[in-house]
Amino acid sequence: MAVARIEELKPGGSGTVRIPIMGPSLCAGFPSPADDFVEDALDLPRWLAPNPPATFLWRISGNSMQGAGIYDRDLACVDRSLTPNDGSVVVAAIDGEMSIKRYRQTSDRAWLAFENPDLPVFAVEELGEGVIWGVVRFTIHWHTTKAALKR
C-alpha cells in the first residue's frame, strides 16, 4: 500500500489560500463580513479551505463547546457554503451575537446545543433573532500556552 505524501506548501503559493480572521462580533443577518470586522488573515492549504470566498476564521471565547474539543482561544474555520446536518458544529448569529453551537435536528424540530453539560439546550424557534451563519470545518487548538510561544 502506497503512503500518500502531503507536499510542503509555501505561504502565498498556488497551493495556499489567504483566509480572514474575523473580529469578535458580527450583526445577525449581515450577508457577508465587512472589512471592518477582519482582524488579520492566515494562509491555509487549499485542501483545508476548498471554498475560500465563503471561508472565515473565528476566535473562540469561552468553554461552552469543551465537550466537542473546542476551547477558549481556539480558531474555528467556518464555511458559509455548507449546509448544516444533525450534529454539525455551527456559528449562529443569535440576537446580533456570534456564537458557536452544536446543531441538532429531528424530523420536526431543530435546536442549538452547548457541548457543556452545565449549560442549557434551546430550540431554534425560541431564539429572538437567529440565523445559522456557517458550518465549522475544523478548529485549531493550541497545545502550548501563549507565554511559551513568545520565547
Secondary structure, 3 states (H helix, E strand, C coil): CCCCCCCCCCCCCCCEEEEEEECCCCCCCCCCCCHHHEEEEEEEECCCCCCHHHEEEEECCCCCCHHHCCCCCCEEEEECCCCCCCCCEEEEEECCEEEEEEEEECCCCEEEECCCCCCCEEEHHHCCCEEEEEEEEEEECCCCCHHHHCC
